[in-house]
Amino acid sequence: MTLEVHEYTTDKLKHLKTGFIDFFAGSLGGIALVYVGQPLDTVKVKMQTFPNMYSGMANCFMKTLRTDGLARGLYAGTLPAVVANVAENSVLFAAYGGCQQAIARITGKQNVKNLTIFDNACAGFFAAFFSSLTLCPTELIKCRLQATRELQSVQGGIRQYISPWSLTKNIIRENGFTGLFRGLSSTIAREMPGYFFFFGGYELTRTLLAKPGQSRDDIGWQKTMVAGAVGGSVLWLVIFPADVVKSRIQVKNLREPALVIMKQVIREEGVSALYNGLKPTLIRTIPATATLFVTYEYTKKIMSSLLGV
């Protein structure tokens, strides 16, 4: 009996350590992703929400840089973006590790390293539900800050700088606390299938890049970056139409259901409008998600070694 209690306590402590490592490594990965990809993320949001204002990616990039500069233009919304990505990726990777363990138990596998690519993709699918709840409010603030100049231009107001905290207070005052969750359903609809392909693509690429007899955990940082870039590219190709709808709901404070807005966009602007901003997204994604996964994997390795997991 004493031995069983000891084994249970040891196993529980190990799971807690693993969860903390995934959470911390995901946080660092999220910070790295933002600083690498924020300028092109800003371009993406502007092109998604106000497609008629810009002739293309380069035009949007240069106009934003000339008009608003680097800090308040291309890096607008960086603070909420960091908060959003730390919140999302810390919860995402912690939940991913937990979902991997749950799937391993359900499928009778001894170790998460024995999970198939499909198993890992399913773990990513379920983990994305939890990360969506933390992502939605912070990404709403980020998107509105990124498109502040365009919103003020459309609404005919005086151009003025607004801080993340001021914007948050305005949203709560006008729409209540639930206003921060505008676009939650479209966020979940975007995230869950997206992260099925994100983690599936990542694990599949790692497996393909591993040499015969080599573990996919030991393929080196260069191949890990390639796998991360593939995972990120597949994610955005799958979810981009849902992301366009989510951006419009959040920036323009729309109240119609996501499916109604998508049909309206197709009817009024054509199917191609659902892919406005795809080019800067893919260009941004390759270095950003490559950096995310390298930071995550190597932080996880270092911390596992330090904590004896």
Secondary structure, DSSP 4 states (H G I P E B T S, - for coil): -HHHHHHHHHHHHHHHHHHHHHHHHHHHHHHHHHHHHHHHHHHHHHHHH-GGG-SSHHHHHHHHHHHHTIIIIITTTHHHHHHHHHHHHHHHHHHHHHHHHHHHHHHT-SSGGG--HHHHHHHHHHHHHHHHHHHHHHHHHHHHHHTHHHHHHHHTPPP----HHHHHHHHHHHH-GGGGGTTHHHHHHHHHHHHHHHHHHHHHHHHHHSPTT--GGGS-HHHHHHHHHHHHHHHHHHHHHHHHHHHHHHHHT--S-HHHHHHHHHHHH-GGGGGTTHHHHHHHHHHHHHHHHHHHHHHHHHHHHHHT-
